Amino acid sequence: MSTVVAVTAAAPLGGCSFPGPLDGTAERVTVLAAASLTDVMPQLVAGERKRHPDRTYEVSYAGSSQIVQQLNSGAQVDAVVLAGEEPLQALDDGLDLGETVIVATNTLVVALAQGNPGEIAQWSDLGRDDISLVVCAEQVPCGQAAQRVFAADGLRPTVASYEPDVRATLSKVASGEADAGVVYVTDVTDTDLPTLPVPRDVAVTTRYPAFSVEGSMAGEDFVSQLGSAESRAVLREAGFGSP
């Protein structure tokens, strides 16, 4: 299905293209994926392209709540991968969606700015008023998970800003605009940022649901492959947990 214009015109989703044949005969497959999948998705798409060289892939990334808004607004896509199951509840009942498959899991960690200027040594330090802490917006799964962790521990931190997705949260820390940020473990795997673990007794797990849209066979193929042993090995290598 030809769907890229509907997606890119509706909202500023970040994305990338994975072209197929150069003769113009490729079937276009459009995927919306949670921002925390930005680093690993190209590897997953590469595997799918080997199986279907006649297809070209367009992948856009955003916070899961924004992706749901796109779908509810009529975005024509083939497959979706969200971070967290809560956004599923906001999907319009009239949407034609395929079976939901949980393809990965993730957990939170605190990313610290280079040199740890906030001198954050332990989890309770996040409650200090003299540090700059950023987290995901509360409607985004990483933000919901952070709020559950804070509540379970009785921690009431002062939040400097609520970011639209986990990559924006990490960017504030990496640039030094914030002393710390609550992100997913996978977001810091390939960085040199120092981290602070979330206490095990309050840690939460985020599950990643994937589904095809509007009977797209290409979308169904993509979701099916995400649940394969090969794709799960790629996800594990990137730091994700298995369902």
C-alpha positions as CSV (number, residue, x, y, z in Angstrom):
1,M,0.0,0.0,0.0
2,S,1.2,3.6,-0.7
3,T,1.0,5.3,2.6
4,V,4.0,7.5,3.3
5,V,2.4,10.9,2.5
6,A,-0.4,10.3,5.0
7,V,2.0,9.7,7.8
8,T,4.7,12.3,7.2
9,A,2.2,15.1,6.5
10,A,0.2,14.6,9.6
11,A,3.0,15.0,12.2
12,P,6.7,15.5,12.5
13,L,7.7,11.8,13.0
14,G,11.3,11.1,12.6
15,G,12.1,8.2,10.2
16,C,14.2,6.6,7.6
17,S,13.8,4.7,4.3
18,F,15.1,1.3,3.4
19,P,14.8,1.2,-0.4
20,G,14.1,-1.9,-2.5
21,P,14.6,-2.4,-6.3
22,L,15.6,0.6,-8.3
23,D,13.2,-0.1,-11.2
24,G,10.1,1.3,-9.3
25,T,8.4,-2.0,-8.9
26,A,8.9,-2.3,-5.1
27,E,6.0,-2.7,-2.8
28,R,6.1,0.0,-0.2
29,V,5.8,-1.1,3.5
30,T,5.2,1.6,6.1
31,V,6.0,1.0,9.7
32,L,5.4,3.2,12.8
33,A,7.7,2.3,15.7
34,A,8.3,3.4,19.2
35,A,11.3,5.9,19.6
36,S,13.2,3.4,21.8
37,L,13.5,1.1,18.7
38,T,15.4,3.7,16.7
39,D,18.8,1.9,16.9
40,V,17.7,-1.7,16.5
41,M,14.9,-1.4,13.9
42,P,17.3,-1.0,10.9
43,Q,18.8,-4.4,11.7
44,L,15.3,-5.9,11.9
45,V,14.3,-4.3,8.6
46,A,17.5,-5.6,7.0
47,G,16.6,-9.1,7.8
48,E,13.1,-8.6,6.4
49,R,14.5,-7.1,3.2
50,K,16.6,-10.2,2.6
51,R,13.4,-12.3,2.7
52,H,11.4,-9.8,0.6
53,P,13.8,-8.0,-1.8
54,D,10.8,-6.7,-3.8
55,R,9.7,-4.5,-0.9
56,T,10.9,-1.1,0.2
57,Y,10.5,0.0,3.9
58,E,9.6,3.3,5.4
59,V,10.0,3.5,9.2
60,S,9.0,6.4,11.3
61,Y,9.7,6.8,15.0
62,A,7.8,8.6,17.8
63,G,6.4,8.3,21.3
64,S,3.8,5.5,21.4
65,S,1.0,7.9,22.4
66,Q,1.7,10.0,19.3
67,I,1.7,6.9,17.1
68,V,-1.8,6.0,18.4
69,Q,-2.9,9.5,17.6
70,Q,-1.6,9.0,14.0
71,L,-3.6,5.8,13.7
72,N,-6.8,7.3,15.1
73,S,-6.4,10.2,12.7
74,G,-6.4,7.9,9.7
75,A,-2.7,7.3,9.0
76,Q,-2.5,4.5,6.4
77,V,0.3,2.2,7.6
78,D,1.1,-1.5,7.4
79,A,2.6,-2.3,10.8
80,V,3.0,-0.8,14.2
81,V,5.4,-1.5,17.1
82,L,4.6,0.3,20.4
83,A,6.5,0.5,23.7
84,G,4.0,-0.4,26.4
85,E,0.5,-1.9,26.2
86,E,-1.3,1.0,27.8
87,P,-1.5,2.9,24.4
88,L,-3.5,0.1,22.9
89,Q,-6.4,1.1,25.1
90,A,-6.6,4.5,23.3
91,L,-6.9,3.0,19.8
92,D,-10.3,3.6,18.0
93,D,-12.5,0.5,18.1
94,G,-13.2,0.9,14.3
95,L,-9.6,0.3,13.3
96,D,-8.9,-2.9,11.4
97,L,-5.9,-4.3,13.3
98,G,-4.2,-7.7,13.1
99,E,-3.4,-9.9,16.1
100,T,-1.2,-8.2,18.7
101,V,2.2,-10.0,19.3
102,I,4.5,-9.1,22.2
103,V,7.9,-9.0,20.6
104,A,10.2,-7.6,23.4
105,T,10.5,-6.1,26.8
106,N,12.5,-3.3,28.4
107,T,13.3,-1.8,31.7
108,L,14.2,1.6,33.0
109,V,17.6,3.1,34.0
110,V,18.7,6.6,35.0
111,A,21.1,8.2,32.5
112,L,23.5,10.7,34.0
113,A,25.2,13.6,32.2
114,Q,28.9,13.2,31.4
115,G,31.0,13.8,34.4
116,N,27.9,13.5,36.6
117,P,27.7,17.3,37.4
118,G,24.7,16.7,39.6
119,E,26.8,14.4,41.8
120,I,24.0,11.8,41.8
121,A,25.3,8.8,43.7
122,Q,22.2,6.9,44.6
123,W,18.5,6.6,43.7
124,S,17.3,8.8,46.5
125,D,19.4,11.7,45.1
126,L,16.7,12.1,42.4
127,G,14.6,13.7,45.0
128,R,17.0,16.5,45.5
129,D,15.9,20.0,44.5
130,D,19.3,21.0,43.2
131,I,19.4,18.7,40.2
132,S,17.8,18.9,36.8
133,L,15.8,15.7,36.1
134,V,14.0,15.0,32.8
135,V,11.5,12.2,32.2
136,C,9.1,11.2,29.4
137,A,5.7,12.8,29.3
138,E,3.1,11.0,31.5
139,Q,1.0,9.9,28.5
140,V,4.1,8.1,27.0
141,P,4.8,4.5,28.2
142,C,8.3,5.4,29.5
143,G,6.8,8.3,31.4
144,Q,4.1,6.1,32.9
145,A,6.7,3.5,33.9
146,A,8.8,6.3,35.6
147,Q,5.8,7.5,37.5
148,R,5.0,4.0,38.7
149,V,8.6,3.6,39.9
150,F,8.5,6.9,41.7
151,A,5.2,6.1,43.4
152,A,6.3,2.6,44.4
153,D,9.3,4.1,46.1
154,G,7.6,7.1,47.6
155,L,9.9,9.4,45.7
156,R,8.6,12.8,44.6
157,P,11.3,14.3,42.4
158,T,11.2,17.8,41.0
159,V,11.0,17.3,37.2
160,A,12.6,20.0,35.0
161,S,10.8,19.0,31.9
162,Y,8.6,16.3,30.4
163,E,9.8,15.1,27.0
164,P,7.7,13.7,24.1
165,D,9.5,10.4,23.9
166,V,12.5,8.6,25.4
167,R,15.0,9.7,22.8
168,A,14.2,13.3,23.5
169,T,14.7,12.6,27.2
170,L,18.1,11.0,26.5
171,S,19.1,13.9,24.2
172,K,18.6,16.4,27.1
173,V,21.0,14.4,29.2
174,A,23.6,13.7,26.5
175,S,23.7,17.4,25.6
176,G,24.3,18.4,29.2
177,E,21.0,20.3,29.4
178,A,19.9,18.0,32.3
179,D,21.8,16.2,35.0
180,A,19.7,13.0,34.7
181,G,16.9,11.4,32.8
182,V,14.9,8.3,33.2
183,V,15.2,6.2,30.0
184,Y,15.2,2.6,28.9
185,V,18.2,0.4,29.4
186,T,18.5,0.0,25.6
187,D,18.8,3.7,25.0
188,V,22.2,3.9,26.8
189,T,23.6,0.6,25.6
190,D,25.7,2.2,22.8
191,T,26.5,5.4,24.7
192,D,29.3,6.3,27.2
193,L,26.9,8.0,29.6
194,P,27.1,6.9,33.2
195,T,24.0,5.3,34.6
196,L,22.2,4.6,37.9
197,P,20.1,1.5,38.2
198,V,16.4,1.6,39.3
199,P,16.1,-0.3,42.6
200,R,15.1,-3.9,41.8
201,D,12.2,-3.9,44.3
202,V,10.4,-1.1,42.4
203,A,11.5,-1.8,38.8
204,V,8.8,-2.3,36.2
205,T,8.9,-4.0,32.8
206,T,7.6,-2.5,29.6
207,R,6.3,-4.9,26.9
208,Y,6.4,-4.1,23.2
209,P,3.2,-5.0,21.2
210,A,3.3,-5.2,17.4
211,F,0.4,-5.5,15.0
212,S,-0.5,-5.2,11.3
213,V,-3.1,-2.7,10.1
214,E,-6.0,-2.9,7.6
215,G,-5.3,-6.4,6.5
216,S,-1.8,-5.6,5.1
217,M,-0.1,-8.9,4.2
218,A,3.2,-7.2,4.2
219,G,2.5,-5.8,7.6
220,E,1.5,-9.3,8.8
221,D,4.8,-10.7,7.5
222,F,6.7,-8.0,9.3
223,V,5.0,-8.6,12.6
224,S,5.4,-12.4,12.3
225,Q,9.1,-12.0,11.6
226,L,9.5,-9.7,14.7
227,G,8.3,-12.6,16.7
228,S,10.8,-15.1,15.2
229,A,13.9,-16.5,16.9
230,E,16.2,-14.6,14.6
231,S,14.6,-11.2,15.4
232,R,14.5,-11.9,19.1
233,A,18.2,-12.6,19.0
234,V,18.8,-9.2,17.4
235,L,16.7,-7.6,20.0
236,R,18.5,-9.4,22.9
237,E,21.8,-8.2,21.4
238,A,20.5,-4.6,21.6
239,G,19.6,-5.1,25.3
240,F,15.9,-5.9,25.0
241,G,14.4,-8.7,27.0
242,S,12.3,-11.6,25.5
243,P,8.5,-11.6,26.0
